[in-house]
Every structure is written in C-alpha cells, then in structure tokens.
C-alpha cells in the first residue's frame, strides 16, 4: 500500500525529468492533494484504496506519460479527472474556490434579475437608474462571493477541499 510520503517523494524526484511549465500545466502537484484525500477515505471505500495505488503509479510514471505525447497526456489527465470526480461525487469534496465561483455566478444572475426589475419597473424615469442598477448588481455579486467563501472555509475546516 502506497503512502502519502512515497507519492510526494516520487513527485519531487521526477519533477526534474519534465519541463517546469509542464509540471504546472498538467497540474501534477494536484496528485498529492488527491492522494491525501484518497488515503483519508480508503478505510471505507474500495475505489479510494485502488485510487491510492493508481496515484502512486502516476507519481512514478508521469514524466514518461507526458513524454509519450498526446495519448500519454490525455491518459494522465483522464486518470486525475476520474479520481477527482469520485472524491467530489461520492465523498463530498470540493475543488479550491469552487463555491466562490459558483455563488458569485448565482449572485450575478440574481443581481441582474433584481436590478432589472427595480430599474425598469420601479425606477423607470429616475436619472440615477444606471448607478442603482450597478449598485444592486455589485451587492448581489459580493453577497454571493461572501457566501461562497464561507462554504469554501467550511470545506477546508472539514478537510474536504482538494
């Protein structure tokens, strides 16, 4: 059974075998986060136990996979995505900043709806309608961002952030 220390060691040792930009572009450092979460969940989940072994394999072989060209890169990315999706769907994990982005979008949509109703139906002839529209939109977006930040903080507190 692979450990987090072994996976991190393999990641660091193989880091010099690829371009630094490739390490960041393919988000190879994310393997460590996935391994930490999978190890935490492997007691109750057979899939996570298998994922830990798969992540250990990826940590050892990612330079070769990236060097193989499109097929190897696609296999690496697909493996990472499958493991990530399993943790998100089955164990309640969330990617960093996910809730901030989601609730900011919800805030923008709600703000547009409310601002449109207020400006066009209630304040149709008001000279300050554009600034009121922008104010309502900004407040709604800020509220969504704050709400998302709170949700992200809860994920981090419960160690459910990838």
N, C-alpha and C positions, 0 to 999 in steps of 0.2 A: 504494500500500500504506500503510495507516494505521500510525502508530507509537503507542507507549505514551504518549508525551508529548502527542500530539494528542488521544488519548482522554481523558487526565486533564484536559487544558485544557478540552475540551468539557464534561466532567462538572462542573467547577468553574464555568464560565461559565453553565451552565444551572441551577445549583443555586438561584439566586435566583428562578427562574421558577416554582418549586413551593414548597409548604409544607415547612418543615424536617422536620415529622413524617412527611410522605410520603416524603422522601428516605431517612429511616431505615426506615420501614415497608416500603417496596418494596426495601430493601437495594440501592439504586442504587450505593453505594460498592463493592459486590461486582463490578461491571462492570470496575473497574480490576484486581482480582485475576485475574479470568477473562482479561482482555486480556493481562496479564503471562504467564500460563501458556500461553495460545494462541500468543503470539508466540514463546515458547520452543520450542514444538512444531511451529511452522508449516513448518520446514525439511523435516520428514519426513512431514507429514500435510496432505493437500489440504483435509480438513474443517476443520482448525485455521486454515488460511490463509483459508478462507471465513468462519470464525467471527470472525477479527480484523476483517474488513470489516463483519460484522453487528454486532459490538460497537461499532465506530466509528459506525455508523448509530444504534444505541441510545443512545450517549452524546450524540449531537447531537439526537435526537428524543424522549428520554424525557419532557420536560415536556408535549409535545403528546400523547403516548400516554397519560399519566396523566390529562390534561385531557379526553380523549375519553370517559372513563367506564369502565364495567366491561370492555367489549371491549378497549380500549386497554391497560388494566391487566393483563388476562389475557394479551394478546399479549406484553407486556413480560416478565411472569413466566414464561411458557412458553418464550420465547426464552432467557432466562437459565438456566432449568432444563435445556433441551436442551444448551446449551453446557457447563454444569457436568457433566451426566451423561456427555457424550462424554469430557471430560477424566478423569473418575473411572474409567469403564469401559475406555477404550482406552489411557490413558497412566499409570494408577496414581496419580492424585492423590486426595487425601482432604480433606474439609472440616475446618476447625479444630475440634478437640475430638471428632471422630468416634470415634476409637479409645478415648478416655477414657470416653465414654458407652457404647460397645459392651462393652468389657471390664469396666466397672463392673457392667453388667447381667449379664454372664456370671458375674462374681464373686458377685453376689447370688443367682443361681439355684444356682450350685454351693454357696454357703454355706448356703442353705436346705436343700438336699439333704443335705449332710454334717451340718449341725446337727440336722436332724430325725432322721437315723439315729442319731447319737450320743446325743441326749437321750432319744428314745423307746425305743430298743432297748438301749442300753448303760446309761444313767443314769436309768432309769425312776423309781426311788424316791428319787433324790437331791434334797435340798432346794434346791440351787443350780442346778437344771436350767435355769431361765429365764435366769439370768445366763450360764451356759455357752452356751446357745443364742445369745444376743445377742453374746457374745464371738466365737464361731465365725463368725457372720454378718458381724460388723464386720471381722474379719480377712480374710475372703474378699472382701468388697467393697473393702477397702483394697488388697489384693493386685491385684484387677482394675483399680482406678484407677491404681495404680503401673505396671502392665503397659501399660495404655492410654497413660499419659503417656510412657513410653519409646517406644512406637510413634509417637505424635504428634511426639516430638522427632526421631525418625528421618526422618519425612516432612518436617519443617521443615529438617533438615540437608541432605537431598537435594533441597530446593526443590520438593517435591511437595505442598505444603499450599495449599489455596485459602482 
